[in-house]
């Protein structure tokens, strides 16, 4: 029921904006920078339980956007993104471990927008992303080995698959001013490839990146004005 109400509201805004158009459309180009925080985990599939909590790190890069028609555009970015995982300490799992993994990433997405007034837009982004591994670093490591949990040999296992790809989507608000556009958005990336080898003889049968990012983007460009 709530989903239907949200979709009805979005459609109402969309058709209201279409009906209100009284000026010929002019395409928009915009370029800028982005930066913010990442919350990352790895989706593991193995015989050994790997309890995790979000690993908080940073991301940043450059953004280009082309709005080709009303309410629709294309968005591309080139970012430096820090991912990885942090294992959670609880009463049944005493080890402490966190690893940071750095990537350069290239998301390409479609963008839908709805005007919430003259200076504010509601944004929805969806598309694909490819990434390439740069380096990794152990942030913390404290092992407690017993008969129940045993050793964790993957602590010393480096990233084996450097190329990563997956799907990315998100939403945000754009505030348009005379000095440029300021965008506050959130995005979710789910990797479809594994960072470790995944044969039956390997430690993990799956190891997918999962990343939530919260960012601020600043854009300047040419095209339609306020």
Z-matrix of the N, CA and C atoms (Angstrom, degrees):
N
C 1 1.458
C 2 1.531 1 110.72
N 3 1.338 2 116.61 1 -45.35
C 4 1.457 3 120.07 2 179.73
C 5 1.521 4 110.48 3 -63.86
N 6 1.351 5 116.20 4 -40.12
C 7 1.461 6 119.58 5 179.81
C 8 1.527 7 110.56 6 -61.06
N 9 1.335 8 117.09 7 -42.06
C 10 1.457 9 120.46 8 179.49
C 11 1.522 10 111.93 9 -63.63
N 12 1.336 11 116.20 10 -38.18
C 13 1.466 12 119.86 11 178.73
C 14 1.529 13 110.88 12 -66.29
N 15 1.340 14 116.88 13 -41.30
C 16 1.466 15 120.32 14 178.68
C 17 1.519 16 110.53 15 -62.94
N 18 1.347 17 116.54 16 -46.57
C 19 1.453 18 120.35 17 -179.73
C 20 1.526 19 111.17 18 -63.87
N 21 1.321 20 117.39 19 -38.55
C 22 1.461 21 120.75 20 177.50
C 23 1.527 22 111.05 21 -63.09
N 24 1.343 23 116.20 22 -38.90
C 25 1.458 24 119.96 23 178.09
C 26 1.514 25 112.15 24 -65.63
N 27 1.340 26 116.85 25 -42.02
C 28 1.459 27 120.90 26 179.14
C 29 1.524 28 110.75 27 -63.35
N 30 1.335 29 116.28 28 -45.09
C 31 1.462 30 120.17 29 179.04
C 32 1.525 31 111.86 30 -63.34
N 33 1.332 32 116.89 31 -37.02
C 34 1.458 33 120.58 32 178.48
C 35 1.524 34 110.86 33 -63.51
N 36 1.334 35 116.26 34 -43.93
C 37 1.461 36 119.98 35 178.12
C 38 1.518 37 110.32 36 -63.13
N 39 1.343 38 116.13 37 -42.13
C 40 1.463 39 120.91 38 -177.58
C 41 1.528 40 111.19 39 -60.95
N 42 1.335 41 116.77 40 -52.84
C 43 1.456 42 120.00 41 -176.99
C 44 1.524 43 112.17 42 -68.46
N 45 1.322 44 116.96 43 -29.58
C 46 1.460 45 119.93 44 176.64
C 47 1.526 46 110.60 45 -66.22
N 48 1.355 47 115.35 46 -40.15
C 49 1.457 48 119.32 47 179.46
C 50 1.521 49 111.30 48 -69.00
N 51 1.323 50 116.67 49 -40.69
C 52 1.466 51 119.68 50 178.35
C 53 1.520 52 110.45 51 -60.61
N 54 1.342 53 116.78 52 -43.88
C 55 1.459 54 120.73 53 -178.40
C 56 1.530 55 111.86 54 -67.98
N 57 1.334 56 115.87 55 -26.07
C 58 1.463 57 119.45 56 -175.50
C 59 1.519 58 113.49 57 -87.87
N 60 1.354 59 118.88 58 -5.31
C 61 1.450 60 120.99 59 -177.51
C 62 1.527 61 110.68 60 -64.53
N 63 1.332 62 116.70 61 121.42
C 64 1.453 63 120.44 62 178.45
C 65 1.519 64 112.29 63 -125.93
N 66 1.334 65 118.00 64 7.99
C 67 1.446 66 122.21 65 179.10
C 68 1.526 67 108.94 66 -127.48
N 69 1.350 68 117.17 67 147.31
C 70 1.471 69 119.03 68 176.17
C 71 1.521 70 110.09 69 -64.10
N 72 1.324 71 115.70 70 142.80
C 73 1.463 72 119.67 71 -176.92
C 74 1.513 73 110.76 72 -74.06
N 75 1.321 74 116.49 73 140.50
C 76 1.457 75 122.99 74 174.90
C 77 1.521 76 108.92 75 -124.65
N 78 1.343 77 117.89 76 122.69
C 79 1.473 78 120.31 77 -179.27
C 80 1.525 79 111.60 78 -57.83
N 81 1.341 80 115.18 79 156.26
C 82 1.467 81 121.63 80 -179.14
C 83 1.521 82 110.40 81 -125.07
N 84 1.318 83 115.95 82 132.70
C 85 1.459 84 123.09 83 167.35
C 86 1.529 85 108.27 84 -109.50
N 87 1.318 86 117.08 85 140.76
C 88 1.464 87 119.95 86 177.67
C 89 1.526 88 109.36 87 -147.40
N 90 1.325 89 115.48 88 143.59
C 91 1.462 90 122.58 89 179.10
C 92 1.524 91 108.37 90 -133.40
N 93 1.336 92 116.56 91 150.25
C 94 1.452 93 117.85 92 179.00
C 95 1.510 94 113.30 93 -178.57
N 96 1.320 95 114.64 94 -162.25
C 97 1.454 96 122.47 95 -177.15
C 98 1.523 97 109.38 96 -126.90
N 99 1.329 98 115.59 97 157.37
C 100 1.458 99 120.74 98 177.93
C 101 1.520 100 109.78 99 -138.92
N 102 1.312 101 116.31 100 156.93
C 103 1.454 102 121.15 101 177.67
C 104 1.514 103 110.85 102 -165.88
N 105 1.328 104 115.71 103 152.61
C 106 1.457 105 118.79 104 179.97
C 107 1.509 106 111.91 105 174.16
N 108 1.331 107 114.93 106 -151.78
C 109 1.460 108 121.98 107 -174.08
C 110 1.530 109 110.55 108 -117.91
N 111 1.333 110 115.72 109 151.62
C 112 1.460 111 121.76 110 173.84
C 113 1.524 112 109.65 111 -118.38
N 114 1.326 113 115.45 112 145.85
C 115 1.463 114 123.66 113 171.78
C 116 1.520 115 105.97 114 -122.73
N 117 1.324 116 117.05 115 112.24
C 118 1.460 117 119.77 116 -169.64
C 119 1.524 118 112.71 117 -125.36
N 120 1.345 119 113.11 118 153.03
C 121 1.452 120 123.61 119 171.89
C 122 1.521 121 107.98 120 -143.84
N 123 1.337 122 115.69 121 170.36
C 124 1.458 123 121.76 122 171.05
C 125 1.529 124 107.58 123 -118.94
N 126 1.329 125 116.07 124 129.30
C 127 1.465 126 120.89 125 176.39
C 128 1.520 127 108.49 126 -83.60
N 129 1.338 128 116.46 127 98.89
C 130 1.462 129 122.30 128 -177.28
C 131 1.523 130 111.00 129 -93.63
N 132 1.320 131 115.53 130 145.47
C 133 1.461 132 122.94 131 169.75
C 134 1.514 133 106.75 132 -127.59
N 135 1.316 134 116.27 133 106.92
C 136 1.461 135 120.75 134 -178.32
C 137 1.524 136 108.93 135 -157.17
N 138 1.326 137 116.33 136 172.56
C 139 1.456 138 121.07 137 178.31
C 140 1.523 139 111.44 138 -77.12
N 141 1.317 140 116.63 139 -15.62
C 142 1.459 141 121.54 140 -179.59
C 143 1.531 142 109.02 141 -101.91
N 144 1.307 143 117.00 142 129.69
C 145 1.458 144 121.83 143 178.91
C 146 1.529 145 110.56 144 -71.17
N 147 1.322 146 115.86 145 133.23
C 148 1.468 147 121.28 146 178.74
C 149 1.533 148 108.12 147 -123.72
N 150 1.330 149 118.16 148 82.38
C 151 1.475 150 120.07 149 178.84
C 152 1.525 151 110.24 150 -67.82
N 153 1.330 152 116.23 151 138.23
C 154 1.460 153 119.80 152 -174.26
C 155 1.526 154 111.75 153 -134.67
N 156 1.313 155 113.23 154 158.16
C 157 1.454 156 122.30 155 166.78
C 158 1.511 157 107.41 156 -127.11
N 159 1.319 158 118.27 157 165.19
C 160 1.460 159 120.41 158 -176.78
C 161 1.519 160 111.79 159 -65.24
N 162 1.330 161 115.79 160 134.19
C 163 1.457 162 121.93 161 174.01
C 164 1.525 163 107.88 162 -94.97
N 165 1.320 164 117.80 163 117.72
C 166 1.456 165 123.20 164 -176.35
C 167 1.527 166 110.19 165 -93.32
N 168 1.342 167 114.83 166 122.62
C 169 1.460 168 120.41 167 179.25
C 170 1.534 169 109.29 168 -142.45
N 171 1.342 170 117.36 169 -148.98
C 172 1.469 171 119.93 170 -173.55
C 173 1.520 172 111.41 171 -136.05
N 174 1.332 173 114.80 172 161.98
C 175 1.453 174 122.57 173 175.30
C 176 1.524 175 108.65 174 -147.88
N 177 1.326 176 116.22 175 156.65
C 178 1.457 177 120.53 176 177.88
C 179 1.514 178 110.28 177 -171.54
N 180 1.347 179 115.82 178 158.32
C 181 1.449 180 118.90 179 179.83
C 182 1.508 181 112.69 180 175.05
N 183 1.342 182 115.05 181 -157.06
C 184 1.459 183 121.67 182 -178.92
C 185 1.522 184 109.12 183 -118.65
N 186 1.336 185 115.91 184 152.63
C 187 1.458 186 122.93 185 -175.62
C 188 1.519 187 110.02 186 -131.54
N 189 1.334 188 116.19 187 141.14
C 190 1.453 189 121.92 188 171.79
C 191 1.528 190 107.78 189 -131.45
N 192 1.328 191 117.02 190 139.57
C 193 1.465 192 121.42 191 -178.97
C 194 1.525 193 110.15 192 -137.85
N 195 1.320 194 114.39 193 138.67
C 196 1.467 195 120.77 194 174.54
C 197 1.519 196 108.53 195 -128.50
N 198 1.315 197 116.72 196 116.03
C 199 1.465 198 122.09 197 175.88
C 200 1.515 199 107.33 198 -96.50
N 201 1.320 200 116.15 199 110.49
C 202 1.459 201 121.65 200 -171.80
C 203 1.523 202 113.00 201 -92.28
N 204 1.323 203 117.36 202 -21.83
C 205 1.458 204 121.31 203 179.84
C 206 1.518 205 109.45 204 -157.40
N 207 1.311 206 116.08 205 170.17
C 208 1.461 207 119.93 206 -178.24
C 209 1.525 208 111.36 207 -54.71
N 210 1.331 209 115.32 208 127.25
C 211 1.465 210 123.53 209 173.72
C 212 1.530 211 114.18 210 69.51
N 213 1.323 212 117.84 211 12.48
C 214 1.467 213 118.94 212 -177.50
C 215 1.525 214 110.43 213 -145.94
N 216 1.350 215 115.39 214 137.11
C 217 1.453 216 120.39 215 177.02
C 218 1.511 217 111.89 216 -156.83
N 219 1.331 218 115.16 217 -179.62
C 220 1.458 219 123.16 218 177.48
C 221 1.520 220 108.79 219 -120.37
N 222 1.335 221 115.81 220 141.88
C 223 1.461 222 122.02 221 -175.52
C 224 1.523 223 108.86 222 -130.34
N 225 1.318 224 115.92 223 129.34
C 226 1.458 225 121.25 224 176.53
C 227 1.522 226 110.52 225 -129.72
N 228 1.334 227 116.42 226 146.74
C 229 1.461 228 120.69 227 -179.78
C 230 1.530 229 109.92 228 -140.08
N 231 1.308 230 115.45 229 156.58
C 232 1.463 231 122.63 230 169.67
C 233 1.515 232 106.00 231 -131.48
N 234 1.346 233 116.37 232 110.96
C 235 1.465 234 120.79 233 -169.54
C 236 1.518 235 112.30 234 -126.03
N 237 1.311 236 114.36 235 153.66
C 238 1.466 237 122.84 236 165.75
C 239 1.518 238 106.14 237 -100.73
N 240 1.320 239 116.80 238 118.96
C 241 1.466 240 120.91 239 -173.25
C 242 1.517 241 110.62 240 -125.89
N 243 1.330 242 115.70 241 131.85
C 244 1.456 243 121.50 242 177.71
C 245 1.530 244 108.95 243 -102.57
N 246 1.329 245 115.72 244 122.45
C 247 1.463 246 122.24 245 -177.85
C 248 1.522 247 108.90 246 -123.91
N 249 1.341 248 115.73 247 -156.88
C 250 1.459 249 120.38 248 178.76
C 251 1.513 250 111.50 249 125.29
N 252 1.324 251 115.48 250 -156.40
C 253 1.463 252 119.37 251 178.92
C 254 1.525 253 111.04 252 -153.62
N 255 1.334 254 114.26 253 157.49
C 256 1.457 255 121.52 254 177.26
C 257 1.509 256 108.26 255 -131.21
N 258 1.323 257 116.39 256 124.51
C 259 1.460 258 120.49 257 -177.78
C 260 1.527 259 109.84 258 -83.24
N 261 1.317 260 114.07 259 139.87
C 262 1.461 261 121.29 260 -173.47
C 263 1.520 262 110.35 261 -91.07
N 264 1.296 263 115.65 262 133.92
C 265 1.459 264 121.42 263 176.97
C 266 1.528 265 109.73 264 -90.18
N 267 1.327 266 116.73 265 125.48
C 268 1.464 267 120.29 266 175.14
C 269 1.528 268 108.51 267 -139.96
N 270 1.315 269 117.02 268 -171.39
C 271 1.462 270 120.05 269 -174.03
C 272 1.526 271 113.29 270 -68.20
N 273 1.336 272 117.62 271 -21.75
C 274 1.453 273 120.01 272 -178.70
C 275 1.525 274 113.17 273 -106.59
N 276 1.317 275 116.57 274 1.38
C 277 1.459 276 120.40 275 -176.32
C 278 1.514 277 107.37 276 -146.05
N 279 1.321 278 117.98 277 107.50
C 280 1.454 279 121.54 278 -168.02
C 281 1.530 280 112.87 279 -98.53
N 282 1.330 281 117.41 280 -18.68
C 283 1.456 282 119.53 281 -178.20
C 284 1.527 283 111.76 282 -60.82
N 285 1.345 284 114.75 283 148.09
C 286 1.465 285 121.85 284 174.14
C 287 1.517 286 107.10 285 -120.59
N 288 1.335 287 115.74 286 125.27
C 289 1.457 288 118.80 287 -177.93
C 290 1.522 289 109.63 288 -155.78
N 291 1.343 290 116.26 289 139.61
C 292 1.462 291 122.21 290 174.66
C 293 1.522 292 108.37 291 -149.62
N 294 1.327 293 115.26 292 136.20
C 295 1.460 294 120.97 293 178.47
C 296 1.525 295 110.10 294 -129.60
N 297 1.330 296 116.40 295 131.54
C 298 1.461 297 122.97 296 175.64
C 299 1.522 298 109.00 297 -98.04
N 300 1.342 299 116.47 298 132.59
C 301 1.457 300 122.45 299 -179.90
C 302 1.526 301 107.82 300 -126.20
N 303 1.323 302 116.92 301 122.08
C 304 1.463 303 121.92 302 -176.48
C 305 1.529 304 110.57 303 -99.52
N 306 1.338 305 114.99 304 137.11
C 307 1.461 306 121.91 305 178.30
C 308 1.521 307 110.04 306 -131.09
N 309 1.324 308 116.17 307 153.60
C 310 1.455 309 121.69 308 160.74
C 311 1.519 310 105.40 309 -101.07
N 312 1.323 311 117.17 310 130.94
C 313 1.460 312 120.84 311 -172.07
C 314 1.523 313 111.38 312 -128.90
N 315 1.335 314 114.34 313 148.76
C 316 1.456 315 121.60 314 -179.40
C 317 1.526 316 108.94 315 -130.30
N 318 1.326 317 118.31 316 92.17
C 319 1.466 318 120.39 317 173.44
C 320 1.531 319 110.84 318 -86.37
N 321 1.333 320 115.83 319 140.44
C 322 1.460 321 122.81 320 173.74
C 323 1.520 322 106.73 321 -128.63
N 324 1.335 323 116.56 322 119.99
C 325 1.459 324 120.48 323 -171.44
C 326 1.522 325 111.53 324 -137.27
N 327 1.307 326 115.28 325 155.36
C 328 1.458 327 120.98 326 166.74
C 329 1.526 328 107.95 327 -87.21
N 330 1.326 329 115.29 328 149.81
C 331 1.462 330 120.17 329 179.60
C 332 1.524 331 109.88 330 -127.95
N 333 1.321 332 116.10 331 126.18
C 334 1.451 333 122.92 332 171.12
C 335 1.520 334 108.18 333 -105.40
N 336 1.315 335 117.40 334 138.46
C 337 1.456 336 119.65 335 179.32
C 338 1.520 337 110.11 336 -136.28
N 339 1.327 338 114.38 337 153.01
C 340 1.457 339 122.76 338 177.69
C 341 1.519 340 107.88 339 -132.88
N 342 1.323 341 116.72 340 129.18
C 343 1.456 342 120.82 341 179.80
C 344 1.522 343 110.27 342 -74.44
N 345 1.323 344 115.39 343 127.34
C 346 1.457 345 121.58 344 175.60
C 347 1.526 346 110.05 345 -106.53
N 348 1.292 347 115.64 346 32.34
C 349 1.449 348 122.64 347 -173.15
C 350 1.509 349 108.19 348 133.72
N 351 1.312 350 117.24 349 -174.03
C 352 1.454 351 121.25 350 -176.61
C 353 1.523 352 112.57 351 -72.65
N 354 1.322 353 117.26 352 -28.88
C 355 1.456 354 120.09 353 -171.45
C 356 1.527 355 114.41 354 -119.08
N 357 1.314 356 118.66 355 2.21
C 358 1.464 357 121.01 356 -177.21
C 359 1.522 358 109.74 357 -128.14
N 360 1.339 359 115.90 358 136.34
C 361 1.451 360 122.23 359 176.62
C 362 1.525 361 110.22 360 -126.24
N 363 1.324 362 114.79 361 144.53
C 364 1.459 363 121.92 362 170.69
C 365 1.525 364 107.39 363 -97.76
N 366 1.344 365 117.46 364 126.33
C 367 1.461 366 122.73 365 -172.64
C 368 1.521 367 111.45 366 -114.67
N 369 1.337 368 115.52 367 143.35
C 370 1.462 369 122.69 368 171.46
C 371 1.529 370 108.07 369 -132.60
N 372 1.329 371 116.34 370 127.12
C 373 1.462 372 122.12 371 -178.60
C 374 1.527 373 110.37 372 -120.49
N 375 1.338 374 116.13 373 143.28
C 376 1.463 375 120.93 374 176.50
C 377 1.524 376 108.90 375 -156.09
N 378 1.337 377 115.71 376 140.22
C 379 1.451 378 119.07 377 179.30
C 380 1.518 379 112.32 378 173.37
N 381 1.316 380 115.36 379 -152.71
C 382 1.458 381 122.16 380 -177.18
C 383 1.529 382 109.95 381 -118.19
N 384 1.323 383 113.87 382 165.10
C 385 1.460 384 119.52 383 179.31
C 386 1.522 385 109.81 384 -147.53
N 387 1.321 386 116.34 385 135.44
C 388 1.455 387 121.60 386 171.27
C 389 1.525 388 108.25 387 -115.07
N 390 1.322 389 116.04 388 148.68
C 391 1.463 390 121.07 389 -177.00
C 392 1.518 391 109.61 390 -142.59
N 393 1.341 392 114.63 391 157.03
C 394 1.463 393 119.66 392 177.02
C 395 1.528 394 109.10 393 -133.73
N 396 1.311 395 115.43 394 131.72
C 397 1.459 396 122.91 395 -178.11
C 398 1.530 397 110.83 396 -66.17
N 399 1.342 398 115.82 397 135.71
C 400 1.466 399 121.77 398 177.47
C 401 1.523 400 112.23 399 -108.26
N 402 1.331 401 116.84 400 -55.64
C 403 1.467 402 120.45 401 -178.40
C 404 1.519 403 109.15 402 -162.85
N 405 1.316 404 115.58 403 171.63
C 406 1.458 405 121.24 404 179.31
C 407 1.518 406 109.86 405 -144.26
N 408 1.340 407 115.20 406 158.11
C 409 1.454 408 120.38 407 -176.71
C 410 1.522 409 109.45 408 -151.88
N 411 1.316 410 117.10 409 134.60
C 412 1.455 411 121.48 410 174.24
C 413 1.527 412 109.02 411 -79.70
N 414 1.326 413 116.47 412 121.54
C 415 1.457 414 121.42 413 -177.54
C 416 1.523 415 111.98 414 -88.27
N 417 1.329 416 117.28 415 -37.21
C 418 1.458 417 121.04 416 176.56
C 419 1.517 418 109.37 417 -154.50
N 420 1.310 419 115.72 418 147.92
C 421 1.468 420 120.45 419 -179.01
C 422 1.527 421 109.42 420 -155.94
N 423 1.307 422 114.16 421 118.00
C 424 1.467 423 121.21 422 177.24
C 425 1.523 424 107.57 423 -146.07
N 426 1.327 425 116.12 424 109.69
C 427 1.460 426 120.99 425 -172.73
C 428 1.524 427 111.46 426 -104.52
N 429 1.319 428 113.33 427 140.13
C 430 1.465 429 121.04 428 171.40
C 431 1.527 430 106.31 429 -126.48
N 432 1.316 431 116.28 430 110.60
C 433 1.464 432 121.62 431 -173.93
C 434 1.520 433 109.88 432 -101.98
N 435 1.328 434 116.25 433 125.40
C 436 1.455 435 120.80 434 174.13
C 437 1.523 436 108.93 435 -137.20
N 438 1.313 437 117.39 436 178.75
C 439 1.460 438 120.99 437 -177.02
C 440 1.519 439 112.04 438 -67.10
N 441 1.320 440 117.61 439 -29.85
C 442 1.456 441 120.02 440 -177.51
C 443 1.532 442 112.10 441 -73.35
N 444 1.331 443 116.59 442 -43.90
C 445 1.451 444 119.40 443 -174.24
C 446 1.522 445 113.06 444 -99.40
N 447 1.317 446 118.18 445 -29.46
C 448 1.447 447 121.21 446 179.13
C 449 1.521 448 112.94 447 68.47
N 450 1.333 449 115.54 448 -166.35
C 451 1.446 450 121.14 449 -179.51
C 452 1.530 451 110.88 450 -84.01
N 453 1.305 452 115.58 451 164.34
C 454 1.453 453 122.32 452 176.32
C 455 1.531 454 108.64 453 -118.75
N 456 1.338 455 118.58 454 82.39
C 457 1.472 456 120.05 455 -176.09
C 458 1.518 457 113.54 456 -64.63
N 459 1.321 458 118.60 457 -21.18
C 460 1.460 459 119.88 458 -178.98
C 461 1.525 460 112.11 459 -71.81
N 462 1.327 461 118.29 460 -11.33
C 463 1.454 462 120.27 461 174.18
C 464 1.529 463 111.11 462 -59.41
N 465 1.316 464 116.66 463 -30.41
C 466 1.467 465 121.52 464 179.72
C 467 1.522 466 112.54 465 -101.64
N 468 1.322 467 117.17 466 9.66
C 469 1.458 468 121.54 467 -178.23
C 470 1.527 469 109.69 468 -90.72
N 471 1.338 470 118.19 469 115.88
C 472 1.471 471 119.39 470 179.85
C 473 1.527 472 111.14 471 -75.50
N 474 1.325 473 116.13 472 162.23
C 475 1.458 474 120.76 473 174.73
C 476 1.529 475 108.79 474 -58.41
N 477 1.326 476 116.30 475 126.67
C 478 1.461 477 121.31 476 -175.13
C 479 1.517 478 113.32 477 -101.57
N 480 1.327 479 117.19 478 -24.31
C 481 1.460 480 121.01 479 179.90
C 482 1.523 481 108.77 480 -117.79
N 483 1.317 482 115.25 481 108.31
C 484 1.461 483 120.27 482 -171.25
C 485 1.527 484 113.20 483 -81.40
N 486 1.320 485 118.35 484 -26.05
C 487 1.458 486 121.72 485 -178.89
C 488 1.523 487 109.84 486 -89.91
N 489 1.325 488 116.11 487 132.76
C 490 1.462 489 121.21 488 -178.22
C 491 1.522 490 108.80 489 -131.70
N 492 1.314 491 117.30 490 144.09
C 493 1.458 492 121.49 491 176.52
C 494 1.521 493 108.49 492 -146.29
N 495 1.331 494 115.28 493 159.95
C 496 1.458 495 118.60 494 -179.34
C 497 1.510 496 111.62 495 176.99
N 498 1.326 497 115.09 496 -164.08
C 499 1.462 498 121.67 497 -177.74
C 500 1.530 499 109.50 498 -111.69
N 501 1.326 500 114.84 499 148.92
C 502 1.469 501 120.12 500 -177.20
C 503 1.526 502 109.43 501 -140.46
N 504 1.305 503 116.03 502 140.34
C 505 1.465 504 121.07 503 177.39
C 506 1.511 505 110.26 504 -152.98
N 507 1.334 506 115.27 505 160.81
C 508 1.451 507 118.21 506 179.86
C 509 1.514 508 111.90 507 -176.57
N 510 1.321 509 115.27 508 -175.76
C 511 1.459 510 121.93 509 -178.78
C 512 1.521 511 108.48 510 -150.59
N 513 1.336 512 115.34 511 159.25
C 514 1.452 513 118.23 512 179.81
C 515 1.513 514 111.94 513 -171.20
N 516 1.328 515 114.94 514 -176.15
C 517 1.453 516 123.37 515 177.99
C 518 1.525 517 109.31 516 -122.39
N 519 1.314 518 116.12 517 136.79
C 520 1.460 519 122.13 518 177.61
C 521 1.527 520 108.90 519 -112.87
N 522 1.326 521 115.96 520 129.03
C 523 1.458 522 122.48 521 177.72
C 524 1.525 523 107.66 522 -111.43
N 525 1.335 524 115.63 523 113.70
C 526 1.452 525 122.17 524 -173.30
C 527 1.534 526 109.50 525 -97.35
N 528 1.337 527 115.69 526 124.05
C 529 1.457 528 121.29 527 -179.53
C 530 1.524 529 109.00 528 -129.43
N 531 1.321 530 115.36 529 173.14
C 532 1.455 531 120.36 530 177.55
C 533 1.528 532 111.62 531 -65.23
N 534 1.316 533 117.21 532 -23.62
C 535 1.463 534 121.40 533 -179.44
C 536 1.527 535 112.73 534 -89.41
N 537 1.331 536 118.05 535 -5.33
C 538 1.456 537 121.38 536 -177.75
C 539 1.514 538 110.82 537 134.12
N 540 1.326 539 115.13 538 -176.13
C 541 1.464 540 121.10 539 -179.18
C 542 1.525 541 110.57 540 -105.20
N 543 1.329 542 115.05 541 137.72
C 544 1.461 543 122.39 542 175.41
C 545 1.529 544 107.50 543 -115.17
N 546 1.336 545 116.21 544 124.60
C 547 1.466 546 121.48 545 -175.78
C 548 1.521 547 109.35 546 -120.16
N 549 1.309 548 115.75 547 127.19
C 550 1.457 549 122.22 548 172.66
C 551 1.523 550 107.21 549 -111.69
N 552 1.338 551 116.53 550 118.71
C 553 1.456 552 118.52 551 -175.06
C 554 1.521 553 111.50 552 -143.76
N 555 1.324 554 113.59 553 164.29
C 556 1.453 555 121.88 554 173.66
C 557 1.515 556 108.64 555 -126.07
N 558 1.337 557 116.83 556 147.14
C 559 1.463 558 120.88 557 -178.44
C 560 1.527 559 109.85 558 -142.42
N 561 1.331 560 114.62 559 155.26
C 562 1.464 561 121.16 560 177.48
C 563 1.524 562 108.68 561 -128.50
N 564 1.328 563 116.00 562 130.71
C 565 1.460 564 122.11 563 176.84
C 566 1.520 565 109.49 564 -118.76
N 567 1.340 566 115.71 565 131.17
C 568 1.460 567 121.55 566 174.66
C 569 1.514 568 108.75 567 -120.25
N 570 1.328 569 116.54 568 116.51
C 571 1.452 570 121.12 569 179.99
C 572 1.519 571 112.05 570 -74.29
N 573 1.311 572 115.51 571 138.96
C 574 1.463 573 121.57 572 178.05
C 575 1.519 574 112.41 573 -101.38
N 576 1.318 575 117.05 574 -6.42
C 577 1.460 576 121.47 575 175.37
C 578 1.526 577 109.39 576 -107.57
N 579 1.311 578 116.79 577 170.33
C 580 1.466 579 122.65 578 -179.98
C 581 1.518 580 110.50 579 -104.78
N 582 1.329 581 116.71 580 149.12
C 583 1.465 582 119.65 581 176.19
C 584 1.524 583 111.53 582 -89.14
N 585 1.348 584 117.68 583 -19.35
C 586 1.461 585 122.72 584 174.78
C 587 1.525 586 110.13 585 -117.04
N 588 1.319 587 116.32 586 156.93
C 589 1.461 588 120.26 587 175.41
C 590 1.524 589 110.06 588 -60.28
N 591 1.347 590 116.45 589 150.97
C 592 1.465 591 119.66 590 -169.61
C 593 1.526 592 114.31 591 -134.15
N 594 1.336 593 117.19 592 32.66
C 595 1.455 594 118.64 593 174.05
C 596 1.531 595 109.20 594 -77.35
N 597 1.321 596 116.37 595 171.68
C 598 1.461 597 120.26 596 -179.76
C 599 1.526 598 112.33 597 -61.80
N 600 1.315 599 116.05 598 -25.99
C 601 1.464 600 119.79 599 -179.57
C 602 1.520 601 112.87 600 -83.20
N 603 1.329 602 117.30 601 -9.18
C 604 1.459 603 120.66 602 -177.42
C 605 1.520 604 111.48 603 -87.25
N 606 1.321 605 115.15 604 164.74
C 607 1.457 606 121.16 605 -176.01
C 608 1.523 607 111.59 606 -68.53
N 609 1.353 608 116.74 607 -40.45
C 610 1.463 609 121.49 608 -179.75
C 611 1.524 610 110.36 609 -113.48
N 612 1.323 611 115.62 610 141.17
C 613 1.464 612 120.84 611 172.98
C 614 1.534 613 111.33 612 -94.35
N 615 1.314 614 117.39 613 -13.91
C 616 1.462 615 122.73 614 173.76
C 617 1.523 616 108.85 615 -156.25
N 618 1.328 617 115.75 616 145.25
C 619 1.473 618 121.27 617 178.70
C 620 1.526 619 108.14 618 -157.40
N 621 1.341 620 114.99 619 83.00
C 622 1.467 621 121.73 620 -174.54
C 623 1.526 622 110.97 621 -99.70
N 624 1.329 623 115.35 622 139.37
C 625 1.460 624 120.77 623 172.00
C 626 1.525 625 110.84 624 -69.61
N 627 1.324 626 116.29 625 138.00
C 628 1.456 627 123.06 626 170.76
C 629 1.529 628 107.72 627 -132.85
N 630 1.325 629 116.12 628 121.58
C 631 1.462 630 119.71 629 -173.35
C 632 1.525 631 110.57 630 -135.98
N 633 1.319 632 116.23 631 128.62
C 634 1.462 633 123.07 632 168.51
C 635 1.524 634 107.19 633 -106.09
N 636 1.324 635 116.84 634 131.96
C 637 1.461 636 120.40 635 178.54
C 638 1.522 637 110.25 636 -125.45
N 639 1.318 638 115.66 637 142.68
C 640 1.463 639 123.36 638 176.16
C 641 1.522 640 106.45 639 -125.61
N 642 1.348 641 116.82 640 120.43
C 643 1.457 642 119.12 641 -168.57
C 644 1.523 643 112.77 642 -139.48
N 645 1.327 644 113.85 643 161.90
C 646 1.455 645 122.74 644 170.88
C 647 1.522 646 107.20 645 -119.37
N 648 1.339 647 116.50 646 128.63
C 649 1.461 648 122.42 647 -179.40
C 650 1.518 649 109.63 648 -119.29
N 651 1.333 650 115.34 649 139.34
C 652 1.464 651 120.98 650 175.55
C 653 1.522 652 108.49 651 -118.07
N 654 1.355 653 117.35 652 125.17
C 655 1.451 654 123.19 653 -177.25
C 656 1.521 655 111.16 654 -124.37
N 657 1.315 656 115.84 655 139.85
C 658 1.463 657 121.99 656 168.71
C 659 1.528 658 106.46 657 -128.73
N 660 1.323 659 116.86 658 152.82
C 661 1.458 660 117.77 659 -177.59
C 662 1.501 661 112.49 660 -172.85
N 663 1.319 662 113.97 661 -160.46
C 664 1.447 663 121.53 662 -178.37
C 665 1.509 664 109.53 663 -134.82
N 666 1.308 665 116.91 664 153.86
C 667 1.447 666 120.97 665 -178.66
C 668 1.512 667 109.81 666 131.60
N 669 1.297 668 116.75 667 -142.02
C 670 1.465 669 121.27 668 -175.99
C 671 1.519 670 111.15 669 -62.22
N 672 1.298 671 116.22 670 133.95
C 673 1.460 672 122.48 671 179.94
C 674 1.523 673 110.42 672 -100.49
N 675 1.324 674 115.35 673 168.96
C 676 1.463 675 120.88 674 177.27
C 677 1.517 676 110.17 675 -65.69
